[in-house]
Amino acid sequence: VQNGFEAIDAVSRLPYDLILMDCQMPECDGYEATRRIRQIEGQRRHLIVALTANAMAGDRERCLAAGMDDYLSKPLRIEQLMEKIEAVVAA
């Protein structure tokens, strides 16, 4: 999707097994999009993993505080992504 509003809309229409949420999107950033997704979720809670270039102290905590389940920083290593996907498959 192009922005956080499109992410919210997409999740309201279809369930996703894993959402890689870009924290720095235009119009509605990933933090706000995650908060709004959490508000509209029904019985099924989406797994939301932050994907961000922010790798400073406190960035992971900010993502978790917004309601994200986990955090990956850029540049993304394929091994890290595979671990997240395997966790979803195993659940």
Disulfide bonds with the S-S distance in Angstrom:
none
